[in-house]
Amino acid sequence: MTDKADVKFMTGKLRERVSEKYGSLENFARSMGISVNSVEKKLSGGSCFTLREIVKAAELLDIEPENIGGDFF
């Protein structure tokens, strides 16, 4: 089972990528079509990304399909 420390480590790459590409969680959330609160919960391990959200986020963040596992899991 994954604990919160592992989740924070795994989502660190995503946070960095969001910051680089969008400058803020607000801008990224708007592009994703979900609330900032929802993005924050997903990045902190409070809820999970759906498959559709993973695919969309990967596209928005220019993450190649073969690298999705390393950035999201």
Protein Blocks (a to p, Z undefined) as FASTA:
>chain_A
ZZfklmmmmmmmmmmmmmmmnopaklmmmmnopafklmmmmmnopaccdfklmmmmmmmn
opafklmmmmmZZ
